[in-house]
Amino acid sequence: MLSIPDDFLMDSYKKAVALNLCPQFIKLLENEIRRRSMHSPKYGKKSAYHENESPSIH
């Protein structure tokens, strides 16, 4: 997943949730978003995604 751009990852997550895809796939995407947020200032405190909450699709 390292080669997937961040914006594509977030779009994929939002679509997976909206389409109610396999929970394991959604969890895989969540884990990758969480991993990236811990290693990137791009997902800082102003981000819609925090470690203790799921990203919102709204």
C-alpha positions in Angstrom: 0.0 0.0 0.0 3.0 2.3 0.2 2.7 3.2 -3.5 -1.0 4.4 -3.2 -1.2 8.2 -2.8 -2.8 9.4 0.4 -5.8 11.0 -1.4 -6.5 7.8 -3.3 -6.4 5.9 0.0 -8.9 8.2 1.7 -11.2 8.1 -1.4 -11.0 4.3 -1.4 -11.8 4.1 2.3 -14.8 6.5 1.9 -16.2 4.5 -1.0 -15.6 1.2 0.7 -17.6 2.3 3.7 -20.4 3.9 1.5 -20.7 0.6 -0.4 -20.6 -1.5 2.8 -17.7 -3.6 1.5 -16.0 -6.4 3.3 -15.3 -5.3 6.9 -11.8 -6.8 6.7 -11.0 -4.7 3.6 -12.3 -1.6 5.4 -10.2 -2.5 8.5 -7.1 -2.9 6.2 -7.6 0.6 4.8 -8.2 2.0 8.3 -5.0 0.5 9.5 -3.0 2.0 6.6 -4.5 5.4 7.2 -3.7 5.1 10.9 -0.1 4.0 10.1 0.4 6.9 7.8 -1.1 9.4 10.2 1.5 8.4 12.8 4.4 9.0 10.3 3.2 12.0 8.4 2.6 15.6 9.5 0.0 15.7 6.6 -2.5 13.9 8.9 -1.8 16.3 11.8 -4.2 17.4 14.5 -6.3 19.4 12.0 -7.0 16.3 10.0 -10.5 14.7 9.9 -8.9 11.4 10.9 -7.6 10.9 14.4 -6.4 7.6 15.9 -9.4 7.3 18.2 -12.1 7.9 15.6 -12.9 6.7 12.1 -12.7 9.0 9.2 -16.1 10.5 8.3 -17.7 10.0 4.9 -19.9 13.1 5.4 
